[in-house]
Amino acid sequence: MNNVKRISILGLGAIGCAYASKLYDMDPDAVQVIAGGERAERYKKEGFFINGKRYDFKYVNPEDEAEPADLIIVAVKANQLSQAIQDMRNHVGEGTIILSLLNGITSEEIIGGQYGLEKMLYSMCIGIDANREGNRVRFTSYGNITFGEKLNQDYSPRVLAVKDVFDRAGISYMIPDNMERTLWWKFMINVGINQSSAVLRGRYGVFQTDEHARKLMDSAMREVIRISGKAGVNLKEDDLEQWYKVLETMNPASRTSMLEDIESGRTTEVDIFAGTVCELGEKYGIETPVNRALFHIIKAMENLL
């Protein structure tokens, strides 16, 4: 098993900051953030305050030559992925492991298409309620990172290497037997809670208490379940119940990432949520009226920002 000693991170949104801080606390010399230009200068000047503690990460310009990272963590938004793929090029070596924390079910194939699928581990984060405003990030739960190969009956050397660094950093994780199915489960959740929260301007507490908000979220997720059967993934009713148990643990005052985007005047990830559902619906002959409506509503909201 290779010991992970050099970690490069792309993206310091709420999720990126949360896990970068845990890795930095483990070993400040092990972590570097790939960022350049005015953004990096602002980060250096202002620092980040994560749950009240200041962090001054090491920043590396994407254009600078760098020793290959043992682990690259990609924590950008979907509309930033193309640039992130270019920015990491000097950090990818023969033995580099790449972990993508992006929402959706396509980023691993997109990154792997550039650098090789053999470098990718499938991953997602669940249960974290981090929100960022400016250079300040707050959260009450780190949740966990779920990761692995597509199938994990036996742990590969790459999985063991990431498991080791997460153990050392105190990052909670899960390694499911079937990672592909777990990614679809998280995709189902995002299609429901992220998009419904954006159109209703509702925080987690709304979906914990309001029947109509839950029904909107539920109807969007059920379209994913129907598509998953055609795709051979086969999500079930129990997967909805599992999500509702997680939902009850979330901070009622926290926002989803899509609500945070809308309230901050940023473009959302609706293309990888409703957009993907509608595309897959057409591919498999499944009607997706709820996600089609959410797609157009959120696109209109973006145009009004």
Beta strands, then each sheet from edge to edge (+ up, - down):
strand 1: 7-10
strand 2: 31-34
strand 3: 48-50
strand 4: 53-55
strand 5: 59-60
strand 6: 71-74
strand 7: 97-100
strand 8: 120-126
strand 9: 131-133
strand 10: 136-138
strand 11: 144-148
strand 12: 173-174
sheet 1: 5+ 2+ 1+ 6+ 7+ 8+ 11- 12-
sheet 2: 4+ 3- 10- 9+
end
